[in-house]
Amino acid sequence: MLTVLFSFLIGLLAFYNYKIGKTYLYPPVIFSILWTGLLLALFLAGSMFYSITLETLIIYFLGTLAFSIGGFIAIAIFIKRGMSSVKIENDHNKSMREYKNYFINLTLLIAIIAFPFYYSRLTEIASYSGFENIWSAIRYETVYGDVRLGLWSYMVGFVRFGAAISFLEYRIKNTGKIRAIIFIVISLAYDLFSMARTGAFFLLFMIFGQEIIMRKRINFRSILLIFIIIFLIFSIPGVLLEKVGSPLFSPYENLRSIFNSIMVYSLGGLVAFDNVVNNSDFYSGPRIVTFRFFIALLNRLGLSSYYVPRYIPIITYTPAETNVYTIYFSYFLDYGIAGIIICMLLVGFLCSLIFVKAYFQKSPSYVFLYGMIVPSILVSSLNEAFITALSYWLQAFIFLFFIYIFPKCFFKTKIIKLESS
């Protein structure tokens, strides 16, 4: 019953966050509703998972509270500066529109041409494993193997950003629908051929995030469509990896196997983190650390020689096997409960600041970044996708610079002031 109690308490935070942000699109609302649902689902799952302790439940509540306080600070700053006067960029420059189209078309062309070479590199890496199943070999070697993808790993993010930008420009100008669809399909192919289901999840919910912030409302028809696609994206690699389902099973048994796998995938991290809280010494070995980006950067510059752990931690049991430990994993092991509160407050503040810019100013750059926030929050039951993923966010900023900031040095844009509603 403790799980239900804390689900209720976080639900109250969701209610107060909605009162503050006045929309379900406000990041603290999304985060608190998600964690309310996760804890309730964990309770309803019954004996499928181990019980989690009071200390862990308190951490989940404090993390959500800190995220909410960070959001409140961002809203308070915006109110103080004046919500009634906002600046919106109007792009009436033909040369700038042509530049954006050229940039997106070139990105799509590169993505298409590079795909066969990318797949060839995947199969080459897979050959180093002892797996007969090519998909299992690709998954194992790209996650645990000593041979890395190198620059090809950046290609996946490059294509994903291109697909999201292509969709955003289509929604802004209502042209380029076919191009956006082709780009999305190509991006999903990059993720699925490398067995990266989370990457496909990120792309679809990036697009969903852009859509809802531009419409200023949640389209439940779009939610249903995305979840159907997510179910297929999750199931197909699972079958290819021989993790779920079997030709020998009945359709009902296959569906049940896939459903149980999804339950472990979405809720297992909550139980896994409870193992960390109660036995943190066991997880203090090679693992992901909060500021791994800066460690890797210093190593690359020759200023340090620290060991940079991989993103994939060790296996634990829930009782099913899992290696995801929620957003709190690195914060807790590195800095304890105080670190969780500080980091979550910072993340909540930055997410809400981007929301304010996207919601009221309608800047394409901030709409794109808000699209990145949505899936980052939705995977918070699995891992941390903000501070530990700074390299990914930096790639996004570089991409945004070349399509939205760089051309402003050469082409003029018209800035108008509107009264926000």
Sequence and secondary structure as in RCSB ss.txt:
>XXXX:A:sequence
MLTVLFSFLIGLLAFYNYKIGKTYLYPPVIFSILWTGLLLALFLAGSMFYSITLETLIIYFLGTLAFSIGGFIAI
AIFIKRGMSSVKIENDHNKSMREYKNYFINLTLLIAIIAFPFYYSRLTEIASYSGFENIWSAIRYETVYGDVRLG
LWSYMVGFVRFGAAISFLEYRIKNTGKIRAIIFIVISLAYDLFSMARTGAFFLLFMIFGQEIIMRKRINFRSILL
IFIIIFLIFSIPGVLLEKVGSPLFSPYENLRSIFNSIMVYSLGGLVAFDNVVNNSDFYSGPRIVTFRFFIALLNR
LGLSSYYVPRYIPIITYTPAETNVYTIYFSYFLDYGIAGIIICMLLVGFLCSLIFVKAYFQKSPSYVFLYGMIVP
SILVSSLNEAFITALSYWLQAFIFLFFIYIFPKCFFKTKIIKLESS
>XXXX:A:secstr
 HHHHHHHHHHHHHHHHHHHHSSTTSHHHHHHHHHHHHHHHHHHTGGGS    HHHHHHHHHHHHHHHHHHHHHH
HHHHHH SSEEEEEE   HHHHHHHHHHHHHHHHHHHHHHHHHHHHHHHHHTTS  SSHHHHHHHHHHH SS  T
THHHHHHHHHHHHHHHHHHHHHHS  HHHHHHHHHHHHHHHHHTT HHHHHHHHHHHHHHHHHHHTS  HHHHHH
HHHHHHHHHHHHHHHTTSS  TTS HHHHHHHHHHHHHHHHHHHHHHHHHHHH GGGG SS   TTHHHHHHHHH
TTS       S    EESSSEE    TTHHHHHHHHHHHHHHHHHHHHHHHHHHHHIIIII  HHHHHHHHHHHH
HHHTTTT   SSTTHHHHHHHHHHHIIIIIGGGGTS  EEEEEE  
